[in-house]
Amino acid sequence: MSEVQEQKRIKRSRFATFLNVGTSAAPNYARFGKGVEEQKINYNPETESTKYIHEDSATTEVSGYAPAYDTTQKTYENEPIFEYMYEKMRLRAIGDQAKSDDLKVYMFKKLAEGIYEAEKCNVIVTITEFDGAEIGYTVNENGDPISGYVTITNGAVTFTEGEYTA
């Protein structure tokens, strides 16, 4: 008989999203948090359904995904994500100005001390609204994610592609 492992509830704080507020040459990942009360990734599955003449119900296949997350953030001066989004808003960022990358860090999947499963994806940031007290934006993923892991040391986040080996 196999041993039953304890099941623990995963807290929202154990799934972290980070945005590169630096450059591709010198990444600086800031964690979404201050001012953000809710942030869920909508995977926006793309499906194709076909109903064959000999069936009463359709067959559905998943053909792709278009992940994005809409976020409303209360504004705090000197908060890195807000300052980044504020700059994008002021620039009316388009094209390359709207590009960045994000990290999804699964902190409940700890690989070693300060090392966690993660994925990195190119993103486009669009500003949707601003009233001074809050800023709204959408982060759309572009292309397939890159699997890997992050190392978090003294608040600095470094992504490494591939499997972690001790």
C-alpha positions as CSV (number, residue, x, y, z in Angstrom):
1,M,0.0,0.0,0.0
2,S,1.4,3.4,-0.9
3,E,1.9,6.1,1.7
4,V,-0.6,9.0,1.5
5,Q,1.2,12.4,1.5
6,E,-0.1,15.3,3.4
7,Q,-2.0,17.8,1.1
8,K,-1.3,21.4,1.9
9,R,-3.3,24.3,0.6
10,I,-1.3,26.7,-1.6
11,K,-1.5,30.3,-0.7
12,R,-1.8,33.0,-3.4
13,S,1.5,34.5,-2.1
14,R,3.3,31.3,-3.2
15,F,2.7,32.1,-6.9
16,A,4.6,35.1,-7.8
17,T,4.6,37.1,-11.0
18,F,7.5,39.4,-11.9
19,L,7.9,41.9,-14.6
20,N,11.2,43.0,-16.1
21,V,11.3,46.7,-15.4
22,G,14.8,47.0,-16.7
23,T,16.1,46.1,-20.2
24,S,16.7,42.9,-22.0
25,A,20.4,43.5,-21.6
26,A,20.2,44.3,-17.9
27,P,17.0,42.7,-16.6
28,N,15.5,43.9,-13.3
29,Y,12.6,41.8,-12.2
30,A,10.0,43.5,-9.9
31,R,7.3,41.4,-8.2
32,F,3.7,42.4,-8.7
33,G,2.3,43.0,-5.2
34,K,2.0,46.5,-3.7
35,G,-1.3,48.0,-4.8
36,V,-2.5,44.8,-6.5
37,E,-5.4,43.0,-4.8
38,E,-6.2,40.5,-7.5
39,Q,-4.3,39.1,-10.5
40,K,-5.4,36.0,-12.3
41,I,-3.9,34.7,-15.6
42,N,-6.6,34.1,-18.2
43,Y,-5.2,31.5,-20.5
44,N,-7.8,32.3,-23.2
45,P,-7.8,28.8,-24.8
46,E,-8.4,28.6,-28.5
47,T,-10.5,25.6,-29.5
48,E,-11.9,24.1,-32.6
49,S,-15.0,22.0,-32.5
50,T,-16.2,19.6,-35.2
51,K,-19.4,17.7,-35.2
52,Y,-19.2,14.6,-37.4
53,I,-22.3,13.2,-39.1
54,H,-22.2,10.0,-37.1
55,E,-22.0,11.8,-33.7
56,D,-24.6,13.7,-31.7
57,S,-21.9,15.7,-29.8
58,A,-19.0,17.7,-31.2
59,T,-15.3,16.8,-30.7
60,T,-13.3,19.7,-29.4
61,E,-9.5,20.2,-29.7
62,V,-7.3,22.8,-28.1
63,S,-5.3,24.6,-30.8
64,G,-3.5,27.2,-28.7
65,Y,-3.6,29.7,-25.9
66,A,-3.4,33.5,-25.6
67,P,-2.5,34.1,-22.0
68,A,-3.0,37.6,-20.5
69,Y,-3.7,39.2,-17.2
70,D,-5.7,42.3,-16.6
71,T,-4.6,44.2,-13.5
72,T,-5.8,47.2,-11.5
73,Q,-3.1,48.6,-9.2
74,K,-3.5,51.3,-6.6
75,T,-0.7,53.8,-7.2
76,Y,2.2,54.2,-4.9
77,E,5.1,56.5,-5.6
78,N,8.5,54.7,-6.1
79,E,6.8,51.3,-6.4
80,P,8.7,49.7,-9.3
81,I,5.7,48.2,-11.2
82,F,3.7,51.4,-10.9
83,E,6.6,53.6,-12.0
84,Y,7.2,51.3,-15.0
85,M,3.5,51.3,-16.0
86,Y,3.3,55.1,-15.5
87,E,6.2,55.6,-17.9
88,K,4.5,53.3,-20.5
89,M,1.3,55.4,-20.1
90,R,3.1,58.7,-20.5
91,L,4.9,57.4,-23.6
92,R,1.7,55.9,-25.0
93,A,4.1,53.0,-25.5
94,I,3.7,51.1,-28.8
95,G,5.8,48.5,-30.7
96,D,9.1,47.8,-29.0
97,Q,8.4,50.4,-26.2
98,A,5.5,48.1,-25.0
99,K,7.6,44.9,-24.9
100,S,9.1,43.3,-21.9
101,D,9.2,39.8,-20.3
102,D,7.7,38.3,-17.2
103,L,8.4,35.5,-14.9
104,K,5.9,33.2,-13.3
105,V,7.5,31.7,-10.2
106,Y,6.0,28.7,-8.5
107,M,7.3,29.2,-5.0
108,F,5.4,26.2,-3.8
109,K,7.8,24.2,-6.1
110,K,11.0,24.8,-4.2
111,L,14.0,23.1,-5.8
112,A,16.6,24.3,-3.3
113,E,17.1,27.2,-0.9
114,G,16.1,30.3,-2.8
115,I,15.5,28.3,-6.1
116,Y,12.0,27.7,-7.5
117,E,10.4,26.4,-10.7
118,A,9.5,29.2,-13.1
119,E,8.7,30.1,-16.6
120,K,9.6,33.2,-18.6
121,C,7.6,34.7,-21.4
122,N,7.9,37.7,-23.7
123,V,5.0,40.1,-23.1
124,I,3.3,43.3,-24.4
125,V,2.0,45.8,-21.9
126,T,-1.0,47.9,-22.6
127,I,-2.3,50.6,-20.4
128,T,-6.1,50.6,-20.1
129,E,-7.0,53.3,-17.6
130,F,-5.6,55.7,-15.1
131,D,-7.2,58.1,-12.6
132,G,-4.3,59.0,-10.3
133,A,-5.4,56.6,-7.5
134,E,-5.3,53.5,-9.7
135,I,-3.7,52.4,-13.0
136,G,-5.2,49.6,-15.1
137,Y,-3.1,47.5,-17.5
138,T,-3.1,44.3,-19.4
139,V,0.0,42.0,-19.8
140,N,-0.3,39.8,-22.9
141,E,2.1,36.9,-23.4
142,N,3.8,36.7,-26.8
143,G,4.8,33.2,-27.9
144,D,5.6,30.1,-25.9
145,P,7.0,30.3,-22.4
146,I,10.5,29.2,-21.6
147,S,10.7,26.7,-18.7
148,G,13.4,27.0,-16.1
149,Y,13.9,28.2,-12.6
150,V,14.7,31.3,-10.7
151,T,17.3,32.0,-8.1
152,I,16.3,34.7,-5.6
153,T,19.2,36.1,-3.6
154,N,18.9,39.2,-1.5
155,G,15.8,40.3,-3.5
156,A,17.6,39.9,-6.9
157,V,15.8,37.5,-9.2
158,T,17.7,35.6,-11.9
159,F,16.1,33.3,-14.4
160,T,17.9,30.2,-15.8
161,E,16.5,28.2,-18.7
162,G,16.2,24.4,-18.4
163,E,16.1,21.9,-15.6
164,Y,17.7,22.6,-12.2
165,T,20.5,20.3,-11.2
166,A,22.0,20.6,-7.7
